Amino acid sequence: MRRTSLFAAAIAAVTVSAAQAQQPPMFATTKVEGTDNVYVFRYQNHQAMFVVTPEGVIATDPIGLARPQAVTTYIDEIKKITNAPIRYVIYSHHHYDHVAGGQPFKALGATFVAHRRAKERLEALKTDHVVTPDETVDVERTITLGGTTLELHYVGRNHSDSSLVMRLPREKLIFAVDFIPIQAISAPGIIDSFPGEWEASLRKVMAMEWDRLIPGHPYGGRLGTKRDVEDLLGYFQALSDEVKKAADAGKCWDAAEKEVRLPQFASWMGYEQGIAANIRRFCGYWGRGF
Ligand SMILES: [Zn+2]
């Protein structure tokens, strides 16, 4: 009996270590290729950009919802690179999975910046696990620190009504979270999005000068390009056209969710799990008027 359970335990241990071998590490900090001072901090399936300058660090999303260790790890990773103070934390948008847990940054004296509507939402919800922004952006703001320029742009409503595009003009990099998934279908987070305005905001991003996009989730681990934004526009146009037809035929919600398919995008990450939620959101738009 005892020998059997030891044997079972040994088998279990081998199985666990084989599974662990295939898992990416819990977190990683990566310097963006070709830059002197731009980093991506990933914790599980979320990631944030930070920029190191001689006068301090500009950090973004704390990504600490229900996992305070993500935030302390983020700060530890920054401290391994520089002793300069963390001067700013900038929120990409108001969703909790990206902005919760920033208190340790606040304790270090960082100034929190977000779009005006992000602050309004967070104040209305009186959430105590998200640091309320100290300063807000309406349409545009430029932060300069230690020789680095970071532009904050509001390009309209899309995945949220508070999404900022953060652009580093010298590096031709942007950091944009959730509203430009890279060859991936967002779901079920599309529930509170703005389908009728999303495409216009993507066109504004296309018109900006940049080469590479740092996303807020790994999406397979690469940076995005303008080609990815064009592909996403193609996806939304196809989805919108097909759901409009279904809505006009009275098929929203259930029949549309079962029948509408976009096989040309079936290889995108999250397609199988996410297409029904995407159809549901566009049924709200074409079938109900918003
Ligand atoms: Zn979001």
Residues whose N, C-alpha, C, O or C-beta is under 5 A from the ligand:
A	BS01	ZN	H95 D178
